[in-house]
Amino acid sequence: MSTAVRTSGQLGPILKRLRKEKGWSQQALGEKVGLSQERISVIENQPEKVSLDSLLTVLMALDVEMQIAPRDAGGGTQLQGSW
């Protein structure tokens, strides 16, 4: 499934859903990527406040990727994740 993300507010709930689908707590995900549970909470609740590197690390642990693609109509770009 592919989901277009146009705002940081859309990203957090997707990350949380992906984590829960794996049956992982924030603590478990944090241990997998070398981050604290508190940092995972920030990534899920305020993704605009984290580095791209941290975000990509979490996405890799969740076995998803982020793609940058043109919008379907109207020009411009959007972030699109394969999840």
N, C-alpha and C positions, 0 to 999 in steps of 0.2 A: 504494500500500500504506500502511496506517495501522498504527502501532505504539504501544501504550500504554507509557508510562514511569512507573514508580512509585517508583524509587529513582535516586539519582545514579549508582550503580554500573552501571545499565543504559544510561545515556545515553552514556557514553564510547565503548563499542564501536560503538554506532549511528553516532556522529559519525565515527569512524574508517572504518567501512564505507562511509558516504556519500562521504567524501573519496576513498577508494580507487576507488570506482565511477566517479568523475569522472577518475581517472587522475592525481590531484594528489598531490604530496608535501606534507608539513607545511609546508615552505618555500614552495611555490607557493600554498597556501591562505593562509598568513600574508601573502604579498605582496599577494594580492587584497583582504585586509581591513585591511591596515596593522598587522599584528601580527608579532612575531618567530616563528621556528620553535619556539623554546623555549616561547612562550606557547601556541601551538597544541598542543604536547605536553601542557602542563598542562591545557588545556581537554579534551583527549581522555582523559587519565589521571586527572584529579582535577576533574571538572566542578563539584563542589561548592565549589571554591575560586575560581571566576571570577564576574564580575558578570553579571547578567542581560543588560546591554547588550552585553557581549562575546559571550555565547552567542547572542543574537539576530542579531548581525552575522555570525557564522559560519553560522548557519542560513540567513540570506538568501543568502550566497555559495554555499551548497550547494543553493540553490533548493528549500528545504523550509520549512515553517512549524510553529509550535508552537500547539496549541489547548488550552484548558482546558475539560474536559467532565465531566459527572457520570459516575460509575462506572455500569456496566451494572446492577449489583445491589448492594444494601447501603448506598446513599447515599454521601456524600462526593464528592471530586473526584479527578481524575487528569490528568496532562499527557498529551496525545496529539499526536503529530506526524504530519503527512501525508508520509510518506516510504516 
